[in-house]
Amino acid sequence: MKNGLCFSVVIPAYNAETFICKALDSVSRQTFNNYEIVVIDDGSTDNTANNIIKWSHEHPGVNLHFVKQENRGVACARNAGIKKSIGNYVAFLDADDIWMPNKLKNVQIFLDQHPSADLVCHDEWAETKDKINPYRINSGPYVKYRDFLFKRNCLLTSATVVKRDNLLNAGGFSEDMKLVDGAEDYDLWMRLLKNGCRIKYLHEILSIYRIHGNGLTSKTEKYYNAGLHVLNSHFHEWRPKTFYYFCVMKLRRATMLRGAAKILIKSGKTSNGYKYLIKSLIENPFSWKAWAYFFGALKIINK
């Protein structure tokens, strides 16, 4: 290691007073201690900052750097953390997620076993607020730019560790407002791959991704619109633009739109979901799944 410090743990936090100390606890309990923590309070209006400062005072042995900035979104917060960090690898952790105690140790061992890897992503345990029906999220399997563009994003942000130099060379997270809090991570992964980033997957559950009941539903349209913006902007630069790739991209957009519709309809926002189904069918009128959702939503609307 160039400077002796292996990991910089970057944690963006916005109005995270309920969760931030648990996230910090999960880092301080790591069985591997060659790390620093960089926490960025992105203009919180609750007690997030006070909780971070109090936690730091209660854990004087932890190498923690606290950055407070005006609210500019998670991409800006993560970029501020990357710039402040000095570790050879940046490990991302969202303020409401938790790491297992052996997370950094196992990743470090895996990196030693795979010295060519620029990015490592492990699996996660997804947990709802009420802890009902938790399930495993597997990272991978894709390692090529074209697969991320035409198939899907298969990296999990709080499970991802990246060489800091690669992040800086790629320009960090996009701060385009069309992507903020939605698909800035997806865009970064693809830009890293375009720059030759080599991905490896560690199929161990080393973190807990916490799903908040209202968060996913309320942000569904924003999230999927951001994802569509990423697809369109990257496809704009894709070469060669043959008829085949135009068709593949239409299928990709159709699948994403259908995914948004499914979540909206399931959450009771049937009219909004219906609109996304129409857009999905325009992209791919041969999808039986979209037609099934379409007629199901139509029945609900006409009741």
N, C-alpha and C positions, 0 to 999 in steps of 0.2 A: 504494500500500500504506500502511495506517495507520501502522505502526511501522517500515517499512523492511525487515523480515524476511519473506521470502516463505514458506519452508517450515520446518515443524518435523517432523523425521523421528522417529517414535515406534516404538521397538523393544522389545517385551516379551521377556524372556529367562528361561527356566527350565531349569536343567541343560543349558546350551547351550555348554559349553566347547569342543566340537569345531567349532562353526559360527560363533560370535559374531564372531570377528575377521574372518572372510571377509565377513560381512554388513557390518561396519563399514568394511572396506576398500572394498567396492563403493560405499558412500556417499562416502567420502573422495576417491574417484577421479572424482566427478561433474564434468562440464564446466561446470556451473552451481554457483556457490559461495555463493549467498545462502540459507543454511539453517543450522539448528542440529540437533543430534542429542540426543534424550532417550532414554536406555536405562534400562529398569526391570528390575532383577534381582528376580524374584518368588520369593524365598526359596530360591535354588538351594543344593544341598548338594554340588556339585562345585566346580570352579575357575572357574566363569563370572565371578564378581565380580572375582577376581584378574586374569583375562585382560582384562576390560574396563578395569580400572585401569591395567594394564601398557600396553595399546594406547593409552589416552589419554595416558600419559606419553611414548610414542613418537611421538605425533602432536599436539604442543603447539599447532599452528596450527588444529586442528579445534575448533569450538565444540560441545563435548560436555558434557551434564549427566547425571550418574549418580545414579539413585535406587535404593536398596535397601529392600525391604519384606518382610514375612512372606509366605509362600506363600498367595495368595488367588485364584489363577486368572488366566488371560490377560485376561479382561474387566476385572478390577480393575487389573491392570498397565497396560493400555492407557488406562484412565481416569486413572490417576495420571500417565501421560505427557501426556495431553491437558491436564490441569490445570497441569502444569509448563511446558508449551509456551507460546510467545508469537508464533509465526508466524501469518500470515494463513491459511495452509493447513496441514493436518496430513496428512502422507504416512505411511502405515503400512507397516512392513516387519517380517516375522517373522524371528526370529534365525537360522533355517536357510535363508532365501531370499537371493537375490542380485539386485541391480539392474545393468542395463547402464549404462555411463558417461554416456550421453546421456539417461537417464531424466528427471531434473528439468528439464533444458534443454528437452526436447521437450514435456514437460507444461506448462511455463511459456509456451512459444510457443503451444501449443494453447489455453491459458487466455486469452491475449491475443486470439486469434482468435475465442474464444467467451466473451465477458465475462459472459454471463448464467449460465454454468455454475456450480453450487455443488459439484458432484462430478464428477471425471473418473476413468475407469477404462480402462486399456490392456490389451493382450493379454500373455500369458505363455508361456514355454517350460517345459513340465513335464519334469522330469528325475528318473529313479529313481537310487537309490544307486549302482548299477553302471553307470549311464548307458546302459543298453540300451533301445532303442525310445523315445527322447524324442518328445514330440509337442506341438503348439501348443494352447493353451487360449484360445479367443476370448471376450472379454467381450461383454456385451450379448445381445440387442438391446433389452431392455425398459426403459422409462423411467417406467412408471406403477405405482402401488401395487397395483392389482388384478392386474396381470400377475405381479408378484413373489409375490403371495399365491396365485393360482390356477394359475400356470405353473411358475416356478422362480426361484431366486436366480441372477443372472447377473453378480454383481460378485465380483472376486477381491481379497481383503484386501490383499495385498502389492503390488497394482497400483492401489490406490485412493487418491486424494487428495481431501480434503474441506475446505471452508471451516470453520475452527475455530469460528466463531460458530454455524454450523448444528449442529455436534456438541454444543456447550454447550446450545443451545436444545432439542435432542432429549433431553438428559439423559445423553449418552454411552452406553456399552455397558451392557446389563442385567447386573446381578451376581446374578441369580437362579441358584441352584445347578442348576436343571433345564436351564439353557442353557450353563453354563460349559464351555469347551473343546469346544463342539459347534456351537451355532447362534446365539451372541450377536451375531455379525456380521450374519447374515441378519435377525435381529430389528431391529438398528439401522438397516439400510438401509430397512426398511419404515417404521419410525418417522420417518426422515428424509423419506421420500416423503410420508407423511401430513402432514408439516409444510410441504410445498411445495418440497422440495429438487429442483433441476433437474439431471438427469444427462446427461452427454455421454460418448461412447466414442471413444477414440483407438486405432485399429486398427494399432498398431505393437507388436512384441514388445520390451518394455523391462525385463523381469525374468525370473528363473528361479525357478520353484516347485519345490522339491526334495521328492520323495516318498520316504519311508523305508519300506522293505519291510514291517516288522511294524507300523508305526504305524497305517496305515489299517485293517488287518484287526482289530487289537485294540480299536480305538475305534469300529468300525462301529456296533454297537448303541447305544452312548452317543450318537454323532453323529446317527443317524437318530431316536432317541427325542427328542433335543433339538429336531430339526427339526419333528417332529410336534407337540411342545409349542408351538412358535412358530406353526405353522399353526392349531392349535386356539384359542390365545389371541387371535390376530388375527381369526380368523373369528367368534369370540364377539362382537367389536365391530363386525363387518361389517353394513352396512345397504344395501339391504333384504335380509332373509333369506327369499328366495323359494325355492320348490321347485327352481328351476333352479340357484341357487347352492349349495343343499345337495348336489345331484347333482355339480356341478363340483368341490366340495370333496372329495367321496367319491372321485372319480377322481384328484384330486391326492394324497390320502393313499394310495390304492392304488398309484400310481406310485412314491411314495417308499418304501413298504414293499417293493415288488418290487425296487427298487434295492438295498435293504439285503440282501434275500434273495440276490440275484445275487452280491454281494460275499462273503457268508458261505459260500455253496455253493462258489464258485470257490476260496476259501481253505481248503476242507476241513471247515468247520463246518456240515456238511449238516443236522444236526438243528436247529440254531438257525435256519438259513436256511429250513428247512421251516416252522417256526413263523411266520416273517414272511410266507411265501407264503400260509399259511392266512388270516392277517390281511388280506393284500392281496385275496384272493379274496372275503372277507366284504364288503370295501368295493366291489369291482367283480368280480362273478362272471362277467362277459362278456369278460375279458381272456384272449385266446388265449396271450399270452406267459406270463402267470402260470400258466396250466394246463400249458404245456409245461415250465416250470421245476418245477412241482409233481410231475408224473409222473416227470421225470428225477431229482429228489431222492428220490422214493419208491423208485425202483429201487436207488439207492445205499444207502439206509437198510436195505432188505430183503436186501441181499447177505450 
